[in-house]
């Protein structure tokens, strides 16, 4: 599975450009250009603008600082919003999860949920005062992963919203539904003390999960008894670390939550597709 390289790619650090199979996966998902007579310049190349969007996500630079050889900043941003409205980035992530499911590479047995707070200096939707950052504007991303740390669901909230309030929404908006639970091997849910609430345990039980939520002090006690103890939910913290390699996610500059979601979806899609045999084949 290969796509020909172009001249502008050789002039940009390849570490900040998308892997070739990622473009080949997203190309069929792109909406068709508008039909009819068109005045002015020809429509910019989709491949070049996808590379520009990925470059912004990977490097963290502002849209106006986009290298001109990757396209005009306004054109790249307009195309980003067009594809966001069309749900392209979420579809790309969902397609990657489906590919892994077909390959048998998704481990649904243990699922972990955790959040990560980031600054949001420009404010906007789903932004609130961060109680751990002197009340400055911040946002949280809530990520659900499988046992290997692959992102299964992601949601966004204000930094002042408690983690447990997003549990229902996380499971309701998964891009790929989990397989039906079997009585002999039900799925397991791992979470820290933030999810230690009776109604959450009841909710998980209704969904067929075996919960492994650690109450206050329980995990510290287990660490004392087992020096090499490692909580299964730590894979979710590692996933947040993977996502932080996309520097545009370190600080949220998007006022529209839909645009921020789109960047998160693209980062999740990259993480997921890299585990597919289409990347290694």
TITORTOR-830393 format. One line per 2 residues: for each residue x, y, z of N, C-alpha, C. Coordinates in nm, 2 decimals, always signed. Example, Ala and Ser with C-alpha at 12.3 -4.5 7.8 and 13.67 -1.06 7.14 Angstrom:
+1.32 -0.57 +0.78 +1.23 -0.45 +0.78 +1.32 -0.33 +0.78 ~ +1.28 -0.22 +0.71 +1.37 -0.11 +0.71 +1.29 +0.00 +0.79
END
This chain:
+0.09 -0.12 +0.00 +0.00 +0.00 +0.00 +0.09 +0.12 +0.00 ~ +0.10 +0.19 -0.11 +0.19 +0.30 -0.12 +0.13 +0.42 -0.20
+0.17 +0.54 -0.16 +0.13 +0.66 -0.23 +0.25 +0.74 -0.27 ~ +0.26 +0.79 -0.39 +0.38 +0.86 -0.44 +0.40 +0.99 -0.35
+0.53 +1.01 -0.32 +0.57 +1.13 -0.25 +0.57 +1.25 -0.34 ~ +0.56 +1.37 -0.29 +0.56 +1.49 -0.37 +0.67 +1.58 -0.32
+0.69 +1.69 -0.40 +0.81 +1.77 -0.38 +0.81 +1.84 -0.25 ~ +0.69 +1.89 -0.20 +0.68 +1.96 -0.08 +0.72 +1.88 +0.04
+0.70 +1.75 +0.03 +0.72 +1.66 +0.15 +0.87 +1.65 +0.18 ~ +0.95 +1.66 +0.07 +1.10 +1.64 +0.09 +1.16 +1.77 +0.16
+1.08 +1.88 +0.16 +1.13 +2.01 +0.21 +1.09 +2.03 +0.36 ~ +1.02 +1.93 +0.41 +0.97 +1.94 +0.55 +1.02 +1.82 +0.63
+1.06 +1.84 +0.76 +1.10 +1.72 +0.84 +1.00 +1.61 +0.84 ~ +1.04 +1.49 +0.79 +0.94 +1.38 +0.78 +0.89 +1.34 +0.91
+0.95 +1.37 +1.03 +0.90 +1.33 +1.16 +0.77 +1.40 +1.19 ~ +0.74 +1.52 +1.12 +0.62 +1.59 +1.15 +0.52 +1.57 +1.04
+0.54 +1.48 +0.95 +0.44 +1.45 +0.85 +0.37 +1.32 +0.87 ~ +0.25 +1.30 +0.83 +0.18 +1.17 +0.86 +0.24 +1.05 +0.79
+0.23 +0.93 +0.85 +0.28 +0.81 +0.78 +0.20 +0.80 +0.65 ~ +0.26 +0.75 +0.55 +0.20 +0.73 +0.42 +0.07 +0.65 +0.42
+0.06 +0.54 +0.49 -0.06 +0.46 +0.50 -0.18 +0.54 +0.56 ~ -0.15 +0.64 +0.65 -0.25 +0.72 +0.71 -0.33 +0.80 +0.60
-0.25 +0.86 +0.51 -0.31 +0.93 +0.40 -0.39 +0.84 +0.31 ~ -0.34 +0.72 +0.28 -0.41 +0.63 +0.20 -0.54 +0.58 +0.26
-0.54 +0.58 +0.40 -0.66 +0.54 +0.47 -0.77 +0.65 +0.47 ~ -0.72 +0.78 +0.48 -0.82 +0.89 +0.49 -0.87 +0.94 +0.35
-0.79 +0.91 +0.25 -0.83 +0.97 +0.11 -0.97 +0.92 +0.07 ~ -1.01 +0.80 +0.09 -1.15 +0.76 +0.05 -1.26 +0.82 +0.13
-1.22 +0.88 +0.25 -1.32 +0.93 +0.34 -1.35 +1.08 +0.31 ~ -1.26 +1.14 +0.23 -1.27 +1.29 +0.21 -1.40 +1.32 +0.12
-1.47 +1.42 +0.16 -1.59 +1.46 +0.08 -1.55 +1.50 -0.06 ~ -1.63 +1.48 -0.16 -1.61 +1.52 -0.30 -1.61 +1.67 -0.30
-1.52 +1.73 -0.39 -1.52 +1.88 -0.40 -1.65 +1.92 -0.46 ~ -1.70 +2.04 -0.43 -1.82 +2.10 -0.49 -1.82 +2.10 -0.64
-1.93 +2.06 -0.70 -1.94 +2.06 -0.85 -1.99 +2.20 -0.90 ~ -1.97 +2.22 -1.03 -2.02 +2.34 -1.09 -1.91 +2.43 -1.13
-1.94 +2.54 -1.19 -1.83 +2.64 -1.24 -1.76 +2.70 -1.12 ~ -1.63 +2.72 -1.13 -1.55 +2.77 -1.02 -1.46 +2.88 -1.07
-1.47 +3.00 -1.01 -1.38 +3.11 -1.05 -1.26 +3.11 -0.96 ~ -1.16 +3.18 -1.01 -1.04 +3.20 -0.93 -0.94 +3.08 -0.94
-0.86 +3.06 -0.83 -0.76 +2.96 -0.84 -0.82 +2.82 -0.83 ~ -0.75 +2.72 -0.88 -0.80 +2.58 -0.87 -0.80 +2.54 -0.72
-0.88 +2.44 -0.69 -0.89 +2.39 -0.56 -0.76 +2.33 -0.52 ~ -0.72 +2.36 -0.39 -0.59 +2.31 -0.34 -0.59 +2.16 -0.33
-0.48 +2.10 -0.34 -0.47 +1.95 -0.33 -0.50 +1.90 -0.20 ~ -0.59 +1.80 -0.19 -0.63 +1.74 -0.06 -0.51 +1.68 +0.01
-0.43 +1.61 -0.06 -0.31 +1.54 +0.01 -0.22 +1.65 +0.08 ~ -0.19 +1.75 +0.01 -0.10 +1.86 +0.06 -0.17 +1.92 +0.19
-0.30 +1.94 +0.18 -0.36 +2.01 +0.30 -0.38 +1.91 +0.41 ~ -0.40 +1.78 +0.39 -0.40 +1.69 +0.50 -0.26 +1.68 +0.57
-0.16 +1.69 +0.49 -0.02 +1.69 +0.54 +0.00 +1.82 +0.63 ~ -0.06 +1.93 +0.58 -0.05 +2.06 +0.65 -0.12 +2.05 +0.79
-0.24 +1.99 +0.79 -0.32 +1.98 +0.91 -0.24 +1.89 +1.01 ~ -0.19 +1.78 +0.96 -0.11 +1.69 +1.05 +0.01 +1.76 +1.10
+0.07 +1.84 +1.02 +0.19 +1.91 +1.06 +0.16 +2.01 +1.17 ~ +0.05 +2.08 +1.16 +0.01 +2.17 +1.27 -0.02 +2.09 +1.40
-0.09 +1.97 +1.39 -0.11 +1.89 +1.51 +0.02 +1.84 +1.57 ~ +0.11 +1.80 +1.49 +0.23 +1.74 +1.54 +0.33 +1.84 +1.59
+0.34 +1.95 +1.53 +0.44 +2.05 +1.58 +0.38 +2.15 +1.68 ~ +0.25 +2.17 +1.68 +0.19 +2.26 +1.78 +0.19 +2.41 +1.73
+0.24 +2.44 +1.61 +0.25 +2.58 +1.57 +0.11 +2.63 +1.54 ~ +0.10 +2.76 +1.53 -0.03 +2.83 +1.50 -0.05 +2.81 +1.35
-0.18 +2.82 +1.31 -0.21 +2.81 +1.17 -0.14 +2.91 +1.08 ~ -0.13 +3.03 +1.13 -0.07 +3.14 +1.05 +0.08 +3.12 +1.03
+0.14 +3.03 +1.12 +0.29 +3.00 +1.11 +0.31 +2.88 +1.02 ~ +0.21 +2.83 +0.95 +0.23 +2.71 +0.87 +0.33 +2.74 +0.75
+0.43 +2.66 +0.73 +0.52 +2.68 +0.62 +0.44 +2.70 +0.48 ~ +0.48 +2.80 +0.41 +0.40 +2.82 +0.28 +0.41 +2.71 +0.18
+0.52 +2.63 +0.19 +0.53 +2.52 +0.10 +0.43 +2.41 +0.12 ~ +0.36 +2.41 +0.24 +0.26 +2.31 +0.27 +0.12 +2.37 +0.24
+0.11 +2.49 +0.19 -0.01 +2.55 +0.15 -0.04 +2.68 +0.23 ~ -0.14 +2.75 +0.18 -0.18 +2.88 +0.25 -0.25 +2.84 +0.38
-0.21 +2.91 +0.49 -0.27 +2.88 +0.62 -0.42 +2.89 +0.62 ~ -0.48 +2.99 +0.56 -0.62 +3.01 +0.56 -0.69 +2.89 +0.49
-0.63 +2.85 +0.38 -0.68 +2.74 +0.30 -0.68 +2.61 +0.38 ~ -0.57 +2.59 +0.45 -0.55 +2.47 +0.53 -0.65 +2.47 +0.64
-0.67 +2.58 +0.71 -0.77 +2.59 +0.82 -0.91 +2.57 +0.77 ~ -0.94 +2.63 +0.65 -1.08 +2.61 +0.60 -1.10 +2.47 +0.56
-1.00 +2.40 +0.51 -1.02 +2.26 +0.47 -1.04 +2.17 +0.60 ~ -0.96 +2.21 +0.70 -0.97 +2.14 +0.83 -1.11 +2.15 +0.88
-1.17 +2.27 +0.88 -1.31 +2.28 +0.93 -1.41 +2.21 +0.84 ~ -1.38 +2.21 +0.71 -1.47 +2.14 +0.62 -1.47 +1.99 +0.65
-1.36 +1.94 +0.67 -1.35 +1.79 +0.70 -1.40 +1.76 +0.84 ~ -1.38 +1.86 +0.93 -1.43 +1.84 +1.07 -1.59 +1.83 +1.06
-1.65 +1.92 +0.99 -1.80 +1.91 +0.98 -1.84 +1.79 +0.91 ~ -1.76 +1.73 +0.82 -1.80 +1.61 +0.75 -1.76 +1.48 +0.83
-1.70 +1.50 +0.95 -1.67 +1.39 +1.04 -1.56 +1.30 +0.99 ~ -1.47 +1.35 +0.91 -1.36 +1.27 +0.84 -1.27 +1.22 +0.95
-1.23 +1.29 +1.04 -1.12 +1.25 +1.14 -1.18 +1.14 +1.23 ~ -1.30 +1.16 +1.27 -1.36 +1.05 +1.36 -1.38 +0.92 +1.28
-1.42 +0.94 +1.15 -1.44 +0.82 +1.07 -1.30 +0.75 +1.05 ~ -1.20 +0.82 +1.03 -1.06 +0.77 +1.02 -1.02 +0.69 +1.14
-1.05 +0.74 +1.26 -1.02 +0.67 +1.38 -1.11 +0.54 +1.39 ~ -1.24 +0.56 +1.37 -1.33 +0.44 +1.37 -1.29 +0.33 +1.28
-1.24 +0.37 +1.16 -1.20 +0.27 +1.06 -1.08 +0.20 +1.11 ~ -0.98 +0.27 +1.17 -0.87 +0.21 +1.23 -0.90 +0.11 +1.34
-0.99 +0.15 +1.42 -1.04 +0.05 +1.53 -1.10 -0.07 +1.47 ~ -1.18 -0.05 +1.36 -1.24 -0.16 +1.30 -1.14 -0.26 +1.23
-1.04 -0.20 +1.17 -0.93 -0.27 +1.11 -0.86 -0.36 +1.22 ~ -0.83 -0.30 +1.34 -0.77 -0.38 +1.44 -0.86 -0.48 +1.50
-0.99 -0.46 +1.50 -1.08 -0.56 +1.55 -1.08 -0.68 +1.46 ~ -1.08 -0.65 +1.33 -1.08 -0.76 +1.23 -0.95 -0.84 +1.24
-0.84 -0.77 +1.27 -0.71 -0.84 +1.29 -0.70 -0.91 +1.42 ~ -0.80 -0.89 +1.52 -0.79 -0.94 +1.65 -0.69 -0.88 +1.74
-0.66 -0.75 +1.71 -0.56 -0.68 +1.79 -0.62 -0.58 +1.90 ~ -0.75 -0.58 +1.91 -0.81 -0.50 +2.02 -0.83 -0.60 +2.14
-0.79 -0.55 +2.26 -0.81 -0.63 +2.38 -0.92 -0.57 +2.46 ~ -1.04 -0.62 +2.45 -1.15 -0.56 +2.52 -1.17 -0.60 +2.66
-1.08 -0.70 +2.70 -1.10 -0.76 +2.84 -1.09 -0.66 +2.95 ~ -0.99 -0.57 +2.94 -0.97 -0.47 +3.04 -0.97 -0.33 +2.97
-1.06 -0.24 +3.02 -1.07 -0.11 +2.97 -1.04 -0.01 +3.08 ~ -0.96 +0.09 +3.05 -0.92 +0.19 +3.15 -0.97 +0.33 +3.11
-1.00 +0.41 +3.21 -1.05 +0.54 +3.18 -0.97 +0.64 +3.27 ~ -0.93 +0.75 +3.21 -0.86 +0.85 +3.29 -0.87 +0.98 +3.21
-0.84 +1.09 +3.28 -0.85 +1.23 +3.22 -0.71 +1.30 +3.23 ~ -0.70 +1.40 +3.15 -0.58 +1.48 +3.15 -0.62 +1.63 +3.13
-0.58 +1.72 +3.22 -0.62 +1.86 +3.21 -0.51 +1.94 +3.13 ~ -0.55 +2.03 +3.05 -0.46 +2.11 +2.97 -0.51 +2.26 +2.98
-0.42 +2.35 +2.95 -0.46 +2.49 +2.95 -0.54 +2.52 +2.83 ~ -0.63 +2.62 +2.84 -0.71 +2.67 +2.73 -0.72 +2.82 +2.74
-0.61 +2.89 +2.71 -0.60 +3.04 +2.74 -0.70 +3.12 +2.66 ~ -0.75 +3.07 +2.54 -0.84 +3.15 +2.46 -0.99 +3.13 +2.50
-1.01 +3.04 +2.60 -1.15 +3.01 +2.64 -1.22 +2.93 +2.53 ~ -1.35 +2.95 +2.53 -1.44 +2.88 +2.43 -1.53 +2.77 +2.49
-1.58 +2.68 +2.41 -1.67 +2.58 +2.45 -1.60 +2.47 +2.53 ~ -1.66 +2.42 +2.63 -1.61 +2.31 +2.72 -1.48 +2.35 +2.78
-1.48 +2.47 +2.83 -1.36 +2.53 +2.90 -1.41 +2.58 +3.04 ~ -1.34 +2.55 +3.15 -1.38 +2.60 +3.28 -1.26 +2.63 +3.36
-1.28 +2.70 +3.48 -1.16 +2.73 +3.57 -1.10 +2.60 +3.62 ~ -0.97 +2.59 +3.61 -0.90 +2.47 +3.65 -0.86 +2.49 +3.80
-0.92 +2.40 +3.89 -0.90 +2.42 +4.03 -0.75 +2.39 +4.07 ~ -0.68 +2.32 +3.99 -0.54 +2.29 +4.02 -0.44 +2.39 +3.95
-0.49 +2.50 +3.88 -0.41 +2.60 +3.82 -0.46 +2.74 +3.85 ~ -0.49 +2.76 +3.98 -0.53 +2.89 +4.02 -0.65 +2.95 +3.95
-0.74 +2.86 +3.91 -0.86 +2.90 +3.84 -0.85 +2.95 +3.70 ~ -0.74 +2.93 +3.64 -0.72 +2.97 +3.50 -0.80 +2.87 +3.41
-0.83 +2.93 +3.29 -0.91 +2.85 +3.20 -0.84 +2.72 +3.15 ~ -0.92 +2.61 +3.16 -0.86 +2.48 +3.12 -0.96 +2.39 +3.07
-0.92 +2.28 +3.01 -1.01 +2.18 +2.96 -0.95 +2.04 +2.99 ~ -1.04 +1.94 +2.99 -1.00 +1.80 +3.02 -1.03 +1.72 +2.90
-0.94 +1.62 +2.87 -0.97 +1.52 +2.77 -0.99 +1.39 +2.85 ~ -1.09 +1.32 +2.83 -1.12 +1.19 +2.90 -1.10 +1.08 +2.80
-1.02 +0.99 +2.82 -0.98 +0.88 +2.73 -1.01 +0.75 +2.79 ~ -1.08 +0.66 +2.71 -1.10 +0.52 +2.75 -1.01 +0.44 +2.65
-0.94 +0.34 +2.71 -0.85 +0.26 +2.63 -0.88 +0.11 +2.65 ~ -0.82 +0.03 +2.56 -0.83 -0.11 +2.58 -0.71 -0.15 +2.67
-0.69 -0.28 +2.68 -0.58 -0.33 +2.77 -0.44 -0.29 +2.73 ~ -0.43 -0.26 +2.60 -0.30 -0.23 +2.54 -0.28 -0.08 +2.53
-0.38 +0.00 +2.57 -0.37 +0.15 +2.57 -0.42 +0.21 +2.44 ~ -0.48 +0.14 +2.36 -0.54 +0.19 +2.23 -0.66 +0.27 +2.26
-0.68 +0.40 +2.22 -0.79 +0.48 +2.25 -0.92 +0.43 +2.19 ~ -1.02 +0.40 +2.28 -1.15 +0.35 +2.23 -1.26 +0.46 +2.23
-1.24 +0.56 +2.31 -1.33 +0.67 +2.32 -1.26 +0.79 +2.38 ~ -1.31 +0.91 +2.34 -1.25 +1.03 +2.40 -1.37 +1.14 +2.41
-1.36 +1.21 +2.52 -1.46 +1.32 +2.54 -1.38 +1.44 +2.59 ~ -1.45 +1.56 +2.59 -1.39 +1.68 +2.63 -1.48 +1.75 +2.73
-1.43 +1.81 +2.83 -1.51 +1.89 +2.93 -1.43 +2.00 +2.98 ~ -1.49 +2.09 +3.06 -1.42 +2.19 +3.13 -1.33 +2.14 +3.24
-1.22 +2.21 +3.27 -1.13 +2.15 +3.37 -1.20 +2.15 +3.51 ~ -1.31 +2.21 +3.53 -1.38 +2.21 +3.66 -1.48 +2.10 +3.67
-1.50 +2.02 +3.57 -1.60 +1.91 +3.56 -1.53 +1.79 +3.62 ~ -1.60 +1.72 +3.72 -1.55 +1.60 +3.78 -1.55 +1.49 +3.68
-1.44 +1.40 +3.69 -1.42 +1.29 +3.60 -1.54 +1.20 +3.59 ~ -1.61 +1.18 +3.70 -1.72 +1.08 +3.70 -1.84 +1.12 +3.62
-1.85 +1.25 +3.60 -1.96 +1.30 +3.53 -1.96 +1.27 +3.38 ~ -1.84 +1.23 +3.33 -1.83 +1.20 +3.19 -1.83 +1.05 +3.16
-1.85 +0.96 +3.26 -1.85 +0.82 +3.24 -1.96 +0.77 +3.14 ~ -2.08 +0.82 +3.16 -2.19 +0.78 +3.08 -2.17 +0.83 +2.93
-2.12 +0.95 +2.92 -2.10 +1.01 +2.78 -1.99 +0.93 +2.71 ~ -1.88 +0.89 +2.78 -1.77 +0.82 +2.72 -1.82 +0.69 +2.65
-1.90 +0.61 +2.73 -1.94 +0.48 +2.68 -2.05 +0.50 +2.57 ~ -2.12 +0.61 +2.58 -2.23 +0.63 +2.48 -2.18 +0.68 +2.35
-2.06 +0.73 +2.34 -2.01 +0.79 +2.21 -1.88 +0.72 +2.16 ~ -1.87 +0.59 +2.19 -1.76 +0.51 +2.14 -1.78 +0.49 +1.99
-1.67 +0.52 +1.91 -1.68 +0.50 +1.76 -1.70 +0.36 +1.72 ~ -1.66 +0.27 +1.80 -1.68 +0.12 +1.77 -1.73 +0.05 +1.89
-1.85 -0.01 +1.87 -1.91 -0.08 +1.99 -1.83 -0.20 +2.03 ~ -1.82 -0.23 +2.16 -1.75 -0.35 +2.20 -1.83 -0.47 +2.17
-1.76 -0.59 +2.16 -1.84 -0.71 +2.14 -1.93 -0.74 +2.26 ~ -2.03 -0.82 +2.24 -2.12 -0.86 +2.34 -2.04 -0.94 +2.45
-2.07 -0.90 +2.58 -2.00 -0.97 +2.69 -2.05 -1.11 +2.70 ~ -1.95 -1.20 +2.73 -1.98 -1.34 +2.76 -1.98 -1.36 +2.91
-2.08 -1.44 +2.96 -2.09 -1.46 +3.10 -1.96 -1.51 +3.16 ~ -1.89 -1.60 +3.09 -1.76 -1.66 +3.15 -1.65 -1.56 +3.15
-1.65 -1.46 +3.06 -1.54 -1.36 +3.05 -1.59 -1.22 +3.03 ~ -1.65 -1.17 +3.13 -1.71 -1.03 +3.12 -1.59 -0.93 +3.11
-1.61 -0.81 +3.05 -1.51 -0.71 +3.04 -1.49 -0.65 +3.18 ~ -1.37 -0.60 +3.20 -1.33 -0.54 +3.33 -1.30 -0.39 +3.31
-1.34 -0.31 +3.41 -1.32 -0.16 +3.40 -1.22 -0.12 +3.51 ~ -1.12 -0.05 +3.47 -1.02 +0.00 +3.57 -1.02 +0.15 +3.57
-1.03 +0.20 +3.69 -1.03 +0.35 +3.72 -0.97 +0.38 +3.85 ~ -0.93 +0.51 +3.87 -0.87 +0.55 +3.99 -0.98 +0.59 +4.09
-0.95 +0.65 +4.20 -1.04 +0.69 +4.30 -1.14 +0.80 +4.26 ~ -1.11 +0.87 +4.15 -1.21 +0.97 +4.10 -1.34 +0.90 +4.06
-1.34 +0.78 +4.02 -1.46 +0.71 +3.98 -1.52 +0.62 +4.09 ~ -1.48 +0.64 +4.21 -1.52 +0.56 +4.32 -1.66 +0.62 +4.37
-1.76 +0.58 +4.30 -1.90 +0.63 +4.34 -1.99 +0.51 +4.32 ~ -2.09 +0.50 +4.41 -2.18 +0.39 +4.41 -2.26 +0.38 +4.28
-2.30 +0.50 +4.23 -2.39 +0.50 +4.11 -2.30 +0.46 +3.98 ~ -2.17 +0.48 +3.99 -2.09 +0.44 +3.87 -2.07 +0.29 +3.88
-2.05 +0.23 +4.00 -2.04 +0.09 +4.01 -2.17 +0.02 +3.96 ~ -2.28 +0.08 +4.00 -2.41 +0.02 +3.95 -2.43 +0.03 +3.80
-2.38 +0.14 +3.75 -2.39 +0.16 +3.60 -2.31 +0.06 +3.53 ~ -2.18 +0.04 +3.58 -2.09 -0.06 +3.52 -2.15 -0.20 +3.53
-2.21 -0.23 +3.64 -2.27 -0.36 +3.66 -2.38 -0.39 +3.56 ~ -2.46 -0.28 +3.54 -2.57 -0.30 +3.44 -2.52 -0.32 +3.30
-2.40 -0.26 +3.27 -2.34 -0.28 +3.14 -2.26 -0.41 +3.13 ~ -2.26 -0.49 +3.24 -2.19 -0.62 +3.23 -2.04 -0.61 +3.27
-1.99 -0.50 +3.32 -1.85 -0.49 +3.36 -1.82 -0.54 +3.50 ~ -1.70 -0.59 +3.52 -1.65 -0.61 +3.65 -1.56 -0.50 +3.68
-1.60 -0.42 +3.79 -1.52 -0.30 +3.81 -1.40 -0.32 +3.90 ~ -1.29 -0.25 +3.87 -1.17 -0.26 +3.95 -1.13 -0.12 +4.00
-1.23 -0.04 +4.04 -1.21 +0.10 +4.08 -1.15 +0.09 +4.22 ~ -1.04 +0.16 +4.24 -0.97 +0.15 +4.37 -1.02 +0.27 +4.46
-1.07 +0.23 +4.57 -1.12 +0.33 +4.67 -1.00 +0.40 +4.73 ~ -1.03 +0.50 +4.81 -0.92 +0.58 +4.87 -0.83 +0.49 +4.96
-0.70 +0.49 +4.94 -0.61 +0.42 +5.02 -0.59 +0.28 +4.98 ~ -0.68 +0.22 +4.90 -0.67 +0.08 +4.86 -0.55 +0.05 +4.78
-0.53 +0.14 +4.68 -0.41 +0.12 +4.59 -0.28 +0.14 +4.66 ~ -0.27 +0.24 +4.75 -0.15 +0.26 +4.83 -0.12 +0.14 +4.92
-0.22 +0.08 +4.97 -0.20 -0.04 +5.05 -0.15 -0.16 +4.97 ~ -0.20 -0.17 +4.85 -0.16 -0.28 +4.76 -0.01 -0.26 +4.71
+0.03 -0.13 +4.70 +0.17 -0.10 +4.67 +0.26 -0.14 +4.78 ~ +0.22 -0.13 +4.90 +0.30 -0.17 +5.02 +0.32 -0.32 +5.02
+0.21 -0.39 +4.99 +0.22 -0.54 +5.00 +0.29 -0.59 +4.88 ~ +0.28 -0.53 +4.76 +0.35 -0.58 +4.64 +0.44 -0.47 +4.58
+0.57 -0.48 +4.61 +0.66 -0.37 +4.56 +0.65 -0.35 +4.41 ~ +0.64 -0.46 +4.33 +0.63 -0.45 +4.19 +0.49 -0.43 +4.13
+0.40 -0.39 +4.22 +0.26 -0.37 +4.18 +0.25 -0.26 +4.07 ~ +0.17 -0.29 +3.97 +0.14 -0.19 +3.86 -0.01 -0.20 +3.83
-0.07 -0.09 +3.84 -0.22 -0.09 +3.82 -0.24 -0.10 +3.67 ~ -0.34 -0.17 +3.63 -0.37 -0.19 +3.49 -0.42 -0.06 +3.42
-0.47 +0.03 +3.50 -0.52 +0.16 +3.45 -0.40 +0.25 +3.40 ~ -0.28 +0.21 +3.44 -0.17 +0.30 +3.40 -0.15 +0.30 +3.25
-0.20 +0.20 +3.18 -0.19 +0.21 +3.03 -0.26 +0.33 +2.98 ~ -0.37 +0.37 +3.04 -0.44 +0.49 +3.00 -0.35 +0.62 +3.02
-0.28 +0.62 +3.13 -0.18 +0.73 +3.15 -0.08 +0.73 +3.04 ~ -0.03 +0.62 +3.00 +0.07 +0.61 +2.89 +0.00 +0.66 +2.76
-0.12 +0.63 +2.74 -0.19 +0.68 +2.62 -0.20 +0.83 +2.62 ~ -0.22 +0.89 +2.73 -0.22 +1.04 +2.74 -0.08 +1.09 +2.70
+0.02 +1.02 +2.74 +0.16 +1.05 +2.71 +0.18 +1.05 +2.56 ~ +0.13 +0.94 +2.50 +0.14 +0.93 +2.35 +0.07 +1.05 +2.28
-0.05 +1.09 +2.33 -0.12 +1.20 +2.27 -0.05 +1.34 +2.29 ~ +0.03 +1.35 +2.40 +0.10 +1.47 +2.43 +0.22 +1.49 +2.33
+0.25 +1.38 +2.26 +0.36 +1.40 +2.16 +0.31 +1.48 +2.04 ~ +0.18 +1.50 +2.03 +0.12 +1.59 +1.93 +0.11 +1.72 +2.00
+0.20 +1.81 +1.97 +0.22 +1.93 +2.06 +0.10 +2.02 +2.05 ~ +0.02 +2.01 +1.95 -0.10 +2.10 +1.94 -0.20 +2.07 +2.05
-0.19 +1.95 +2.11 -0.28 +1.91 +2.22 -0.23 +1.95 +2.36 ~ -0.10 +1.99 +2.37 -0.05 +2.03 +2.50 -0.12 +2.15 +2.56
-0.15 +2.25 +2.47 -0.23 +2.36 +2.51 -0.34 +2.38 +2.41 ~ -0.46 +2.39 +2.45 -0.58 +2.40 +2.36 -0.59 +2.54 +2.31
-0.58 +2.56 +2.18 -0.60 +2.70 +2.12 -0.73 +2.71 +2.05 ~ -0.80 +2.60 +2.03 -0.93 +2.60 +1.96 -1.04 +2.64 +2.05
-1.11 +2.75 +2.01 -1.23 +2.79 +2.08 -1.35 +2.70 +2.06 ~ -1.36 +2.65 +1.94 -1.47 +2.56 +1.90 -1.43 +2.42 +1.95
-1.52 +2.36 +2.03 -1.49 +2.22 +2.08 -1.49 +2.12 +1.97 ~ -1.56 +2.14 +1.86 -1.56 +2.05 +1.75 -1.43 +2.05 +1.68
-1.36 +2.16 +1.67 -1.22 +2.16 +1.62 -1.12 +2.09 +1.71 ~ -1.14 +2.11 +1.84 -1.05 +2.04 +1.93 -1.07 +1.89 +1.93
-1.20 +1.85 +1.92 -1.23 +1.71 +1.91 -1.17 +1.65 +1.78 ~ -1.17 +1.73 +1.67 -1.12 +1.68 +1.55 -0.97 +1.65 +1.56
-0.90 +1.74 +1.63 -0.75 +1.71 +1.65 -0.73 +1.59 +1.73 ~ -0.81 +1.57 +1.84 -0.80 +1.46 +1.92 -0.83 +1.33 +1.84
-0.93 +1.33 +1.75 -0.96 +1.22 +1.67 -0.85 +1.18 +1.58 ~ -0.78 +1.29 +1.52 -0.67 +1.26 +1.43 -0.55 +1.20 +1.50
-0.53 +1.25 +1.63 -0.42 +1.19 +1.71 -0.45 +1.04 +1.74 ~ -0.58 +1.02 +1.78 -0.62 +0.88 +1.81 -0.61 +0.79 +1.69
-0.65 +0.85 +1.57 -0.64 +0.77 +1.45 -0.50 +0.73 +1.42 ~ -0.40 +0.82 +1.44 -0.26 +0.79 +1.41 -0.21 +0.68 +1.51
-0.25 +0.69 +1.64 -0.21 +0.59 +1.73 -0.26 +0.45 +1.69 ~ -0.39 +0.45 +1.65 -0.46 +0.32 +1.62 -0.40 +0.26 +1.49
-0.39 +0.35 +1.39 -0.35 +0.29 +1.26 -0.20 +0.24 +1.26 ~ -0.12 +0.30 +1.35 +0.02 +0.26 +1.36 +0.03 +0.11 +1.41
-0.08 +0.06 +1.48 -0.08 -0.07 +1.52 -0.14 -0.17 +1.42 ~ -0.18 -0.12 +1.31 -0.24 -0.20 +1.21 -0.14 -0.27 +1.12
-0.17 -0.39 +1.07 -0.07 -0.46 +0.98 -0.05 -0.38 +0.85 ~ -0.15 -0.29 +0.82 -0.13 -0.21 +0.70 -0.01 -0.12 +0.70
+0.03 -0.08 +0.83 +0.15 +0.00 +0.84 +0.28 -0.08 +0.83 ~ +0.27 -0.20 +0.89 +0.39 -0.29 +0.89 +0.40 -0.38 +0.77
+0.29 -0.39 +0.69 +0.29 -0.48 +0.58 +0.35 -0.41 +0.45
END
